[in-house]
């Protein structure tokens, strides 16, 4: 992850994203709801979208390993 958006810089963890929710005028609970929704969308649709858009099997495997790591870090 290259986006710096929390108290811990580029650390790809939900708690880091949520640490700056007020900066985006979001209450902590509202920010958590957004993160949870994003996680559900990625888990439910990411592979299908990659394949539909022509991403190769090899690239899907590479992306999957990184996506899985990120998703594990999103869970509280």
ZIMOHU-V527002 format. One record per residue. RES is the residue in one small letter. PHI is phi in whole degrees, -180 to 180 (* if undefined). Layout:
<<RES | PHI> <RES | PHI>>
This chain:
<<x | *> <x | -113> <x | -85> <x | -96> <x | -143> <x | -144> <x | -60> <x | -102> <x | 68> <x | -88> <x | -63> <x | -84> <x | -143> <x | -56> <x | -61> <x | -68> <x | -59> <x | -73> <x | -63> <x | -117> <x | -60> <x | -62> <x | -59> <x | -100> <x | 60> <x | -115> <x | -72> <x | -56> <x | -65> <x | -67> <x | -64> <x | -62> <x | -61> <x | -65> <x | -62> <x | -62> <x | -66> <x | -63> <x | -61> <x | -62> <x | -64> <x | -63> <x | -60> <x | -85> <x | -130> <x | -59> <x | -64> <x | -59> <x | -67> <x | -59> <x | -66> <x | -61> <x | -87> <x | 87> <x | -70> <x | -66> <x | -57> <x | -61> <x | -67> <x | -60> <x | -64> <x | -63> <x | -64> <x | -59> <x | -64> <x | -75> <x | -63> <x | -60> <x | -63> <x | -64> <x | -63> <x | -63> <x | -76> <x | -76> <x | -66> <x | -68>>
